[in-house]
């Protein structure tokens, strides 16, 4: 049996491979406002913003049995994701992007989509393409 339409409601967690954990944690904590829930230095970090969990893993030694088994099975990170979108309250989006730009980050946009969605785009230190959006 397949899942019925609407069963999956949203993404609750996003896990990213990173080359330098401390640099990645600093970016997401200091630039995007994530709170560090736990940190296994040099291996992984669990960060939270609202009810969203962001997990950062170093492929050489990710520090969890599940991630180690994945690396052993696949030989390294696999797959490709174009981008991840982080939702910001509509009335706070432009100010948030203005603050990032003032801090020296390169942010493109805004892009106003025909659906009414408004978005900006930037890259993290590992070149993950991130969307900041109001929906």
Secondary structure, DSSP 8 states (H G I E B T S, - for coil): ----TT------EEEEE-S-HHHHHHIIIIIT--EEEEEETTTEEEEEETTEEEEEE-GGG-SSHHHHHHHHHHSS-------EEEE--HHHHHHHHHHHHHTT---EEEEE-TTS-EEEEEE-TT--EEEEE--
